[in-house]
Amino acid sequence: MKNLSAIFLFVFTSRALMGQNASEVIIMADEKMQGKSNKGTMTMKIIRPKWTREITMKVWSSGVDYSLVLVTEPARDEGTGTLKRKKELWSWQPSIDRIIKMPPSMMVQSWMGSDFTNDDLVNQSSMVVDYVHKFVGDTTIGSYDCWKIMMYPLEDAAVVWGKLEAYISKKDYFQLILKYYDEDEFLINTMTLSDIREMGGRIIPTKMEMSPAENPDQKTVIIYRDFEYDIDLREHFFSLQNLKTIR
């Protein structure tokens, strides 16, 4: 009887997994990393052949529409901020005492001289709502069995990438690799996620490494220092006034 129950459980679980579509997997993976809202501290290390640079920043995010990034170190960049409100992106430059509204063309520009773009940093959940998702295969990364999922932008989506390629673990929905392609489907950047451990009450990758395809001798690494998830962050928190004054 126990063996029969185990067989039914296996069949039920297998059918549930088979019925899961690519969009559901992307949503689960994004929720794992982002939650409904979050705040935390990260360190970014920009690595070049002849120099390295470190930036510490605080981040806040709510859903797919609102994000705020504040640089706290080094001293020369302290207070520099980036705000996303729905489809608008703003930058606060304390050195010139100006808030600058960034045009869509700047979404693909480097953030603070790193290998991450403005879009990468404040528009992480875009892959959930702005792309069509499709299973294209299975593979193994380290000890993880993974889905390979291709993402193509919706016709009216305001995105900078022509295609995304994601590798997500089947067991825990960890994002392990994300590849970024331009409109001609040439590989531009590869992001690798690792150092999976508990943070903020959930198990997540806490290290992201972005490597440009044309410059293999350089990379940018982001380390999660501390994070909280599903916190009370209201829309009014993500204001232009807060961009200037929050610490």
QUIKAKA-V533812 format. One record per residue. N is the residue number from 1. RES is the residue in three letters. NEAR is the number of other C-alpha atoms within 10 Angstrom. D_FIRST is the distance of its C-alpha to the first C-alpha in whole Angstrom. Layout:
n=N res=RES near=NEAR d_first=D_FIRST
n=N res=RES near=NEAR d_first=D_FIRST
This chain:
n=1 res=MET near=6 d_first=0
n=2 res=LYS near=7 d_first=4
n=3 res=ASN near=8 d_first=5
n=4 res=LEU near=9 d_first=5
n=5 res=SER near=10 d_first=6
n=6 res=ALA near=11 d_first=9
n=7 res=ILE near=12 d_first=10
n=8 res=PHE near=12 d_first=11
n=9 res=LEU near=12 d_first=12
n=10 res=PHE near=12 d_first=14
n=11 res=VAL near=12 d_first=15
n=12 res=PHE near=12 d_first=17
n=13 res=THR near=12 d_first=18
n=14 res=SER near=11 d_first=20
n=15 res=ARG near=11 d_first=21
n=16 res=ALA near=10 d_first=23
n=17 res=LEU near=12 d_first=24
n=18 res=MET near=9 d_first=26
n=19 res=GLY near=10 d_first=27
n=20 res=GLN near=10 d_first=29
n=21 res=ASN near=12 d_first=33
n=22 res=ALA near=19 d_first=35
n=23 res=SER near=19 d_first=37
n=24 res=GLU near=13 d_first=34
n=25 res=VAL near=21 d_first=34
n=26 res=ILE near=25 d_first=37
n=27 res=ILE near=15 d_first=37
n=28 res=MET near=19 d_first=34
n=29 res=ALA near=22 d_first=36
n=30 res=ASP near=20 d_first=39
n=31 res=GLU near=16 d_first=38
n=32 res=LYS near=19 d_first=36
n=33 res=MET near=20 d_first=40
n=34 res=GLN near=22 d_first=42
n=35 res=GLY near=18 d_first=40
n=36 res=LYS near=17 d_first=42
n=37 res=SER near=20 d_first=45
n=38 res=ASN near=21 d_first=46
n=39 res=LYS near=22 d_first=49
n=40 res=GLY near=17 d_first=49
n=41 res=THR near=19 d_first=52
n=42 res=MET near=20 d_first=52
n=43 res=THR near=19 d_first=54
n=44 res=MET near=20 d_first=55
n=45 res=LYS near=18 d_first=57
n=46 res=ILE near=22 d_first=59
n=47 res=ILE near=17 d_first=59
n=48 res=ARG near=15 d_first=62
n=49 res=PRO near=8 d_first=64
n=50 res=LYS near=6 d_first=67
n=51 res=TRP near=7 d_first=66
n=52 res=THR near=12 d_first=63
n=53 res=ARG near=13 d_first=62
n=54 res=GLU near=14 d_first=60
n=55 res=ILE near=19 d_first=60
n=56 res=THR near=19 d_first=58
n=57 res=MET near=20 d_first=57
n=58 res=LYS near=20 d_first=55
n=59 res=VAL near=20 d_first=53
n=60 res=TRP near=23 d_first=51
n=61 res=SER near=28 d_first=49
n=62 res=SER near=24 d_first=48
n=63 res=GLY near=18 d_first=46
n=64 res=VAL near=20 d_first=47
n=65 res=ASP near=17 d_first=51
n=66 res=TYR near=24 d_first=52
n=67 res=SER near=25 d_first=53
n=68 res=LEU near=26 d_first=55
n=69 res=VAL near=23 d_first=56
n=70 res=LEU near=23 d_first=59
n=71 res=VAL near=23 d_first=60
n=72 res=THR near=19 d_first=61
n=73 res=GLU near=16 d_first=62
n=74 res=PRO near=13 d_first=65
n=75 res=ALA near=9 d_first=68
n=76 res=ARG near=11 d_first=69
n=77 res=ASP near=17 d_first=66
n=78 res=GLU near=18 d_first=65
n=79 res=GLY near=23 d_first=65
n=80 res=THR near=21 d_first=64
n=81 res=GLY near=25 d_first=62
n=82 res=THR near=27 d_first=60
n=83 res=LEU near=26 d_first=59
n=84 res=LYS near=25 d_first=56
n=85 res=ARG near=17 d_first=57
n=86 res=LYS near=12 d_first=55
n=87 res=LYS near=10 d_first=57
n=88 res=GLU near=13 d_first=60
n=89 res=LEU near=23 d_first=60
n=90 res=TRP near=18 d_first=63
n=91 res=SER near=20 d_first=64
n=92 res=TRP near=21 d_first=66
n=93 res=GLN near=18 d_first=69
n=94 res=PRO near=15 d_first=70
n=95 res=SER near=11 d_first=73
n=96 res=ILE near=7 d_first=74
n=97 res=ASP near=9 d_first=73
n=98 res=ARG near=11 d_first=72
n=99 res=ILE near=18 d_first=69
n=100 res=ILE near=12 d_first=68
n=101 res=LYS near=14 d_first=66
n=102 res=MET near=16 d_first=65
n=103 res=PRO near=10 d_first=65
n=104 res=PRO near=15 d_first=62
n=105 res=SER near=9 d_first=63
n=106 res=MET near=15 d_first=63
n=107 res=MET near=20 d_first=59
n=108 res=VAL near=15 d_first=59
n=109 res=GLN near=17 d_first=62
n=110 res=SER near=15 d_first=61
n=111 res=TRP near=16 d_first=60
n=112 res=MET near=14 d_first=62
n=113 res=GLY near=11 d_first=63
n=114 res=SER near=21 d_first=59
n=115 res=ASP near=23 d_first=57
n=116 res=PHE near=25 d_first=55
n=117 res=THR near=18 d_first=57
n=118 res=ASN near=20 d_first=57
n=119 res=ASP near=21 d_first=55
n=120 res=ASP near=17 d_first=52
n=121 res=LEU near=17 d_first=53
n=122 res=VAL near=24 d_first=53
n=123 res=ASN near=21 d_first=51
n=124 res=GLN near=16 d_first=48
n=125 res=SER near=20 d_first=45
n=126 res=SER near=19 d_first=48
n=127 res=MET near=21 d_first=45
n=128 res=VAL near=20 d_first=43
n=129 res=VAL near=14 d_first=45
n=130 res=ASP near=17 d_first=48
n=131 res=TYR near=20 d_first=46
n=132 res=VAL near=16 d_first=44
n=133 res=HIS near=22 d_first=41
n=134 res=LYS near=16 d_first=39
n=135 res=PHE near=15 d_first=37
n=136 res=VAL near=11 d_first=38
n=137 res=GLY near=11 d_first=36
n=138 res=ASP near=14 d_first=34
n=139 res=THR near=13 d_first=35
n=140 res=THR near=14 d_first=35
n=141 res=ILE near=12 d_first=37
n=142 res=GLY near=8 d_first=37
n=143 res=SER near=7 d_first=33
n=144 res=TYR near=15 d_first=32
n=145 res=ASP near=15 d_first=31
n=146 res=CYS near=23 d_first=33
n=147 res=TRP near=21 d_first=34
n=148 res=LYS near=20 d_first=37
n=149 res=ILE near=21 d_first=39
n=150 res=MET near=20 d_first=42
n=151 res=MET near=23 d_first=44
n=152 res=TYR near=16 d_first=47
n=153 res=PRO near=21 d_first=49
n=154 res=LEU near=12 d_first=50
n=155 res=GLU near=10 d_first=53
n=156 res=ASP near=7 d_first=55
n=157 res=ALA near=11 d_first=53
n=158 res=ALA near=13 d_first=56
n=159 res=VAL near=20 d_first=54
n=160 res=VAL near=20 d_first=56
n=161 res=TRP near=18 d_first=53
n=162 res=GLY near=17 d_first=53
n=163 res=LYS near=21 d_first=49
n=164 res=LEU near=22 d_first=47
n=165 res=GLU near=20 d_first=44
n=166 res=ALA near=23 d_first=41
n=167 res=TYR near=25 d_first=38
n=168 res=ILE near=27 d_first=36
n=169 res=SER near=23 d_first=33
n=170 res=LYS near=17 d_first=29
n=171 res=LYS near=9 d_first=27
n=172 res=ASP near=14 d_first=30
n=173 res=TYR near=21 d_first=32
n=174 res=PHE near=24 d_first=35
n=175 res=GLN near=25 d_first=38
n=176 res=LEU near=21 d_first=40
n=177 res=ILE near=20 d_first=42
n=178 res=LEU near=19 d_first=44
n=179 res=LYS near=20 d_first=47
n=180 res=TYR near=21 d_first=50
n=181 res=TYR near=17 d_first=52
n=182 res=ASP near=14 d_first=55
n=183 res=GLU near=11 d_first=56
n=184 res=ASP near=9 d_first=57
n=185 res=GLU near=12 d_first=54
n=186 res=PHE near=12 d_first=55
n=187 res=LEU near=18 d_first=53
n=188 res=ILE near=15 d_first=55
n=189 res=ASN near=22 d_first=53
n=190 res=THR near=21 d_first=49
n=191 res=MET near=21 d_first=48
n=192 res=THR near=18 d_first=45
n=193 res=LEU near=20 d_first=43
n=194 res=SER near=16 d_first=42
n=195 res=ASP near=12 d_first=42
n=196 res=ILE near=13 d_first=38
n=197 res=ARG near=12 d_first=38
n=198 res=GLU near=11 d_first=38
n=199 res=MET near=16 d_first=41
n=200 res=GLY near=14 d_first=41
n=201 res=GLY near=10 d_first=38
n=202 res=ARG near=14 d_first=36
n=203 res=ILE near=14 d_first=35
n=204 res=ILE near=23 d_first=38
n=205 res=PRO near=21 d_first=40
n=206 res=THR near=20 d_first=43
n=207 res=LYS near=19 d_first=46
n=208 res=MET near=19 d_first=47
n=209 res=GLU near=20 d_first=49
n=210 res=MET near=22 d_first=51
n=211 res=SER near=21 d_first=53
n=212 res=PRO near=19 d_first=56
n=213 res=ALA near=16 d_first=56
n=214 res=GLU near=10 d_first=59
n=215 res=ASN near=11 d_first=60
n=216 res=PRO near=10 d_first=57
n=217 res=ASP near=11 d_first=59
n=218 res=GLN near=18 d_first=59
n=219 res=LYS near=23 d_first=56
n=220 res=THR near=22 d_first=55
n=221 res=VAL near=21 d_first=52
n=222 res=ILE near=20 d_first=51
n=223 res=ILE near=18 d_first=49
n=224 res=TYR near=17 d_first=48
n=225 res=ARG near=15 d_first=49
n=226 res=ASP near=13 d_first=47
n=227 res=PHE near=19 d_first=46
n=228 res=GLU near=17 d_first=44
n=229 res=TYR near=21 d_first=42
n=230 res=ASP near=15 d_first=42
n=231 res=ILE near=14 d_first=45
n=232 res=ASP near=10 d_first=48
n=233 res=LEU near=17 d_first=50
n=234 res=ARG near=10 d_first=52
n=235 res=GLU near=11 d_first=54
n=236 res=HIS near=9 d_first=57
n=237 res=PHE near=16 d_first=57
n=238 res=PHE near=20 d_first=57
n=239 res=SER near=14 d_first=61
n=240 res=LEU near=17 d_first=64
n=241 res=GLN near=11 d_first=65
n=242 res=ASN near=14 d_first=62
n=243 res=LEU near=23 d_first=62
n=244 res=LYS near=20 d_first=66
n=245 res=THR near=10 d_first=65
n=246 res=ILE near=11 d_first=62
n=247 res=ARG near=11 d_first=61
